[in-house]
Amino acid sequence: MPDTKNHALNHNMFWPKFSPAVEDQFQQHQFAEKIPRIRLLAFTAIGMMLFYSLMDGYLLEGTVIAYTIAIRLGLDVPIILFTLWFSYRCQNYVAFNRVYIGSYAITGLSILAILFICRHHNISLPYEGLFLWLIFGYFLLALPVRAAIVVNWSITLLYIFMEGYLGTAGSQALHYNGFFLVSANIVGMVGIGMLERLARLNFQYLSAAQQARESALQDVEKRTQFIAAASHDLRQPIHAMGLMIARLQDSPNDAEHISPQMQSAHEQLNELLNNLLDMSRLEIGLIKPQHKPVQLSRLSATLPKNTRVKVDLPSHLWVKSDPILLNRIVTNLVTNAIRHSRASYIEVRGSVCKDDTRETVLLSIYDNGLGISEDVRARIYTPFERGDHNQEGLGLGLAIVHEMCDLLGLNLTLTTAPGLGCRFDMRLESTVAVKTTTPTHQSMGLNILLLQKDSNMRAAFQSALIGWGYTVFDLEDLGEDLGDHCALDVVISDHDLGTPGTGLDWIYALRSHTPNLPALLIADPQDALLRRQCQQSEVEVINTPATPVAIKIWLERIPAQSVVA
């Protein structure tokens, strides 16, 4: 089926049309639909002709019978039989419609001929046969709209002219007959127009349903292939970590050499899981941008560390955007270039762009790698697509970039050619600098309350936070009187703590003693109600499972004035 966006109808009642590309599809559909109906009506019409011939023999006399039976059985029945035979032989709807319309017109003229012969011999034959013929033409035979209207009106006017020619122009019978036939044509025109429009609307719905079905089948097939690939990609780092743990057990002295390898495997696994989580959140609309001033130079702290990557983000460049989403976009683009471009040089650069109306900041990610061919370029933002299917990864990195750019209202442009590398550009809204204290002055030595349900995760986060220069407290350090802990500067908590109170309850309780206490809640990304509560309470939310990098980004952008002295 064609794309449903091309199925728009015009607003003409009697000659509704699709776009040219779709009209042919509709006519083919109608042809297939009406052929069984035409065959049934053909046998019905032949039966009626035989019945009318018997009636003629009973009601008429003399030479009139010979004329009427000759017309019905010698002309109409062969024409109908030919049309029936042609319906089995012809596959072209244009050719068939010509034969079909011609057959209908000939049978209409044959009715006029019978009426003329009867009138000429002073036999009063009622006009109901012509009326029945009009009803068939408008409502049962599925004739093309224009053809039905033209043929039916032509036969009606010929009938009125014939009656006038035979001397009944002033008779009451002609007035009645003409009135009813004209009325039948008007009703028929409206009816066939409505039927045509309904048929086209039905075709629209069928096309949309068929397209949705095909899309769903393609999606299922793609996801099935993806699950097979994802299970393989996820097993690789897990298997590697298992082997390295076994090696450590056998050779503890090799820890210095194995630790970087374990770290690399962990980062790979973490990235795969984060990509899956990000994609699911984007698909169900759980990610809501929070625009605020962002210093571009802060992005360099969380970009992948690689000797090929050069960062040129001047500290005076400030933009208005969501810092977490923007960081994710740039990180994904740089990671993609490192892993798949085979580039020897990758650059992240920011510069001011001025035009007549406003000042913007151009953020560019460039590499001198393989580049992207035209056929691959058309589908690089499609989820689960990998330009080279031998590449590692799930094929979600650029799809996530594209979706996040849409959320932020950024126009991401790609300049590339095979062998000439890639350049991704986005224009960001420039904003004035915000006075903040750098993490080395502001955050070093902050007192952080860390509330974690899982002891292993708590130990890992505590170790990371202490390594960054923070002082960390946990649930056991809290006494019965929360007011004793007014010296806390920040609270980071799981929402589900495995206790009667949730993480948000603890934050509310702590803020009753320390208003405006900066708080970060680690929660289920699909809990929309919780996210609305946090937004109203000015509690930042990141998704579980949280990463140390995400927490570090949040800590570094806490405004200095919001930290409790």
Disulfide bonds with the S-S distance in Angstrom:
none
